[in-house]
């Protein structure tokens, strides 16, 4: 199926939007000051949009976007240096960026896998996990509402976490191939 330019743009916007947490994390590691992180992220998004025709859809988006963010942070440091502020040398920036990019990609792939694995859970288990970890509902309260003992709820959560961990590991391994 051939996608229209409009469909391609929508798909690309979704990729950019989905990459924002990872890009922000990378830029925090590189730039540090929150206001500057926001500025460099905005510049990165602008460059990503401008270069949308250059993106190879057969390759992963996030490493490519992280490289653009890294280059934008390097440009930021060059601007800062011209204003008399101290800046990180390029080699150090490259080393930090390599580690931060690797972690951002890994975190992103685990997040995607977690979402996939959560969708595979039975509704009752998904609701239990969301209640405990998204809503931060205490185990005793969950147990009381469900008419179960706290130990039983804790054991169920343990089994669900174990199943999720195995599912995530398999999903990430599949994606790596």
N, C-alpha and C positions, 0 to 999 in steps of 0.2 A: 504494500500500500504506500503510495506516495503522499507525503504530508504537504499541505499548503504552507506558504511562508507564515501565515497567521498561526497555524498549528505548531510549526517549528518554533516560532517566537514564544508561544504559550509554554511549550515544553521547556524552552531555554530559561524563561522566567522562573518556572518551577524549580529548575536546577539551581539557579542563583539563590532563590528564596530558601531552598533546603540546605544550602551550603553556609548560610549566614552564621549559625552558631559555631561551626568549625573555623570559619574565616576569622570571626571575632576572637576566638580562642588563640588562634595563631598570631593574630596581630597584637593581642595582649602580651604574648610572650616576647614579641619583637619590639613593640613601641612603648608599652607600659602605661603612659598617661591616658586616662579614659577619653578625654576630649580629642587627643591626637589619634587614638584608636578609631573613634567614630569618623574622623576626617579621612584617615587612610582607608577605612572600610568603604566609605562613600566613593573615594577615588577608585578603589578596586572594582566596585560594582559598575562604575562608569566605564572602566576599561573592559570589564567582562562583557558588557553590553555592546560596546564598540567592536569587540573582537568575536562576536557571536558567529559570524560567517567562517571564522578560522577554526572553530571548535570541531574536532573529529568525534562524531557521535558514537564511533566504535570504541572509543577510549573512555576511561573513567573521568568524570567531570571534576571531582574534588581535587585530585592532585594538580590538575591544570589550573584550577582557580587558586589554589594555595600558592603556586609558583607566581601567578600574577600578583597576589597579595604580597608576596615576598619582594617582588620587584618594586611594587608601589611603596613598601616600607623603606627600601633602599633609597628610592627617590626622596622620600620624606627625610631620611637622615642626611642626604646631601643638601637639602634645603636648610635644615637645622644647622648644619655645619657652617653654611654661609652666613648665618645670623649669629655666629660666635658661640653657639651652645656646643657642648661636647656631644659626641655621637659615637656609636659603636663602629668599629672597623668592619670592612666588608667580609673578611674571613670569619670573624666571630658571628656576624649576622647570618652568614651561610650555615654555620654549624647549628645555631639556635633554630633557624628556619627548618633545617633538615629534621631535627628531632621533633619540633612542634608540628610540622607537616605530617610526619609519620604518625604521631599521636592523634592528630585531627582526623586523618583518614581512618585509623583504627577505631577511634571512638565513633565516627560516623557509621562505619560498617557494623559495629556492634549495636548501635541505636537502631539501624534499619533492621538488623536481624531480630532484635528484641521486639520491635513492632510486629514483624512477621510471626514470631513465635507466640506473642500474646494473642494474636488473632486466631491461632490454632487451638488455644485453650478452650475448654468448655466454658460457657457463659458464667456459671457459678464460680469457677476458679478465677476467671478474669475479674469478676466483680470483687472477689475476696482480695486479690492482689491490689486492685485499684483502691479499695477501701483502706487497706493497710498502708500502702506505700505512696499513693497519690494524695489521699485525703488525710494520711497520718492518724488514722483511727487506731486507738490502742487495742491490743489483742483481747483484753478483758471485755471491752465494749463490743467488739465484733462477736465474741463468744456469747455474750449475754443476749445480743440481738438475734443470734442464730439458734439459741437454745442449746449450745454446745459448751463443753469445758474449754478453758483457755489452753490447756495442754493439747486437746484435740485440734483446735484451730492452729496452734503453733506447729504441730506435726504436719498438718495439711499444707501450711505455708512453706515449711521446709521441703516437702516433696515437690511442691509447685516450683520453688526456686531451683531445685536440683534439675527438674525436667526442663525448665527454661534455660538453665546454663548449658545443658547438653544440646538442646535445640539451637541455641546461639552458636555454640562451637561448631556444630555441623553446618549451619548456614554460612558462617564466616569462612569455613574451609571450602565449601562449595563455591562461594564467591571468589575465593583466591585462585581457583583453578581456571 
